[in-house]
Amino acid sequence: EAARKEEKEIAAKYNLVKLKRYELFMEA
């Protein structure tokens, strides 16, 4: 259960980084 929670947190952070890169790309 704890490992699954950690996986979700890592996935959320990855998605956040991807979203920020996408926003920077759109602004450029």
N, CA, C and O atoms as a Tinker XYZ file with bonds, in Angstrom:
   112  protein
     1  N      0.845000   -1.214000    0.000000    73     2
     2  CA     0.000000    0.000000    0.000000    64     1     3
     3  C      0.876000    1.259000    0.000000    63     2     4     5
     4  O      0.623000    2.194000   -0.759000    81     3
     5  N      1.893000    1.276000    0.846000    73     3     6
     6  CA     2.773000    2.450000    0.905000    64     5     7
     7  C      3.519000    2.636000   -0.415000    63     6     8     9
     8  O      3.714000    3.761000   -0.876000    81     7
     9  N      3.927000    1.536000   -1.008000    73     7    10
    10  CA     4.652000    1.619000   -2.278000    64     9    11
    11  C      3.747000    2.181000   -3.368000    63    10    12    13
    12  O      4.189000    2.945000   -4.226000    81    11
    13  N      2.484000    1.795000   -3.323000    73    11    14
    14  CA     1.547000    2.281000   -4.338000    64    13    15
    15  C      1.345000    3.788000   -4.192000    63    14    16    17
    16  O      1.244000    4.512000   -5.182000    81    15
    17  N      1.288000    4.246000   -2.944000    73    15    18
    18  CA     1.139000    5.685000   -2.694000    64    17    19
    19  C      2.356000    6.432000   -3.237000    63    18    20    21
    20  O      2.229000    7.499000   -3.839000    81    19
    21  N      3.528000    5.858000   -3.016000    73    19    22
    22  CA     4.758000    6.493000   -3.498000    64    21    23
    23  C      4.754000    6.563000   -5.023000    63    22    24    25
    24  O      5.173000    7.561000   -5.609000    81    23
    25  N      4.281000    5.500000   -5.654000    73    23    26
    26  CA     4.206000    5.489000   -7.119000    64    25    27
    27  C      3.319000    6.616000   -7.618000    63    26    28    29
    28  O      3.648000    7.295000   -8.590000    81    27
    29  N      2.185000    6.810000   -6.943000    73    27    30
    30  CA     1.264000    7.874000   -7.360000    64    29    31
    31  C      1.915000    9.241000   -7.204000    63    30    32    33
    32  O      1.742000   10.115000   -8.054000    81    31
    33  N      2.662000    9.429000   -6.124000    73    31    34
    34  CA     3.317000   10.724000   -5.897000    64    33    35
    35  C      4.376000   10.986000   -6.966000    63    34    36    37
    36  O      4.513000   12.109000   -7.452000    81    35
    37  N      5.121000    9.943000   -7.325000    73    35    38
    38  CA     6.145000   10.094000   -8.362000    64    37    39
    39  C      5.481000   10.420000   -9.699000    63    38    40    41
    40  O      5.963000   11.272000  -10.444000    81    39
    41  N      4.384000    9.745000   -9.996000    73    39    42
    42  CA     3.661000   10.000000  -11.244000    64    41    43
    43  C      3.129000   11.428000  -11.263000    63    42    44    45
    44  O      3.158000   12.092000  -12.299000    81    43
    45  N      2.645000   11.898000  -10.121000    73    43    46
    46  CA     2.111000   13.260000  -10.046000    64    45    47
    47  C      3.221000   14.281000  -10.288000    63    46    48    49
    48  O      3.023000   15.260000  -11.007000    81    47
    49  N      4.384000   14.050000   -9.688000    73    47    50
    50  CA     5.518000   14.963000   -9.886000    64    49    51
    51  C      5.961000   14.946000  -11.346000    63    50    52    53
    52  O      6.272000   15.996000  -11.909000    81    51
    53  N      5.994000   13.766000  -11.964000    73    51    54
    54  CA     6.396000   13.652000  -13.358000    64    53    55
    55  C      5.434000   14.428000  -14.246000    63    54    56    57
    56  O      5.854000   15.143000  -15.155000    81    55
    57  N      4.126000   14.279000  -13.973000    73    55    58
    58  CA     3.128000   14.994000  -14.767000    64    57    59
    59  C      3.267000   16.500000  -14.585000    63    58    60    61
    60  O      3.077000   17.261000  -15.533000    81    59
    61  N      3.598000   16.932000  -13.367000    73    59    62
    62  CA     3.750000   18.357000  -13.093000    64    61    63
    63  C      4.936000   18.916000  -13.880000    63    62    64    65
    64  O      4.846000   20.001000  -14.455000    81    63
    65  N      6.031000   18.185000  -13.906000    73    63    66
    66  CA     7.210000   18.626000  -14.661000    64    65    67
    67  C      6.875000   18.693000  -16.145000    63    66    68    69
    68  O      7.256000   19.642000  -16.831000    81    67
    69  N      6.159000   17.682000  -16.640000    73    67    70
    70  CA     5.787000   17.641000  -18.046000    64    69    71
    71  C      4.900000   18.841000  -18.388000    63    70    72    73
    72  O      5.060000   19.465000  -19.438000    81    71
    73  N      3.964000   19.153000  -17.487000    73    71    74
    74  CA     3.048000   20.270000  -17.715000    64    73    75
    75  C      3.807000   21.592000  -17.759000    63    74    76    77
    76  O      3.530000   22.443000  -18.604000    81    75
    77  N      4.766000   21.765000  -16.846000    73    75    78
    78  CA     5.535000   23.013000  -16.818000    64    77    79
    79  C      6.381000   23.145000  -18.080000    63    78    80    81
    80  O      6.498000   24.238000  -18.633000    81    79
    81  N      6.966000   22.052000  -18.537000    73    79    82
    82  CA     7.767000   22.109000  -19.765000    64    81    83
    83  C      6.876000   22.472000  -20.943000    63    82    84    85
    84  O      7.273000   23.238000  -21.821000    81    83
    85  N      5.664000   21.914000  -20.955000    73    83    86
    86  CA     4.718000   22.197000  -22.034000    64    85    87
    87  C      4.346000   23.678000  -22.033000    63    86    88    89
    88  O      4.275000   24.305000  -23.090000    81    87
    89  N      4.107000   24.242000  -20.829000    73    87    90
    90  CA     3.752000   25.657000  -20.730000    64    89    91
    91  C      4.903000   26.537000  -21.211000    63    90    92    93
    92  O      4.680000   27.519000  -21.920000    81    91
    93  N      6.138000   26.187000  -20.826000    73    91    94
    94  CA     7.299000   26.962000  -21.267000    64    93    95
    95  C      7.432000   26.885000  -22.784000    63    94    96    97
    96  O      7.766000   27.880000  -23.428000    81    95
    97  N      7.175000   25.719000  -23.354000    73    95    98
    98  CA     7.265000   25.525000  -24.798000    64    97    99
    99  C      6.226000   26.388000  -25.506000    63    98   100   101
   100  O      6.518000   26.982000  -26.544000    81    99
   101  N      5.019000   26.463000  -24.955000    73    99   102
   102  CA     3.952000   27.243000  -25.579000    64   101   103
   103  C      4.250000   28.743000  -25.493000    63   102   104   105
   104  O      3.873000   29.500000  -26.388000    81   103
   105  N      4.924000   29.173000  -24.421000    73   103   106
   106  CA     5.239000   30.590000  -24.260000    64   105   107
   107  C      6.340000   31.033000  -25.220000    63   106   108   109
   108  O      6.345000   32.175000  -25.681000    81   107
   109  N      7.255000   30.145000  -25.515000    73   107   110
   110  CA     8.405000   30.478000  -26.357000    64   109   111
   111  C      7.973000   30.833000  -27.785000    63   110   112
   112  O      8.818000   31.139000  -28.627000    81   111
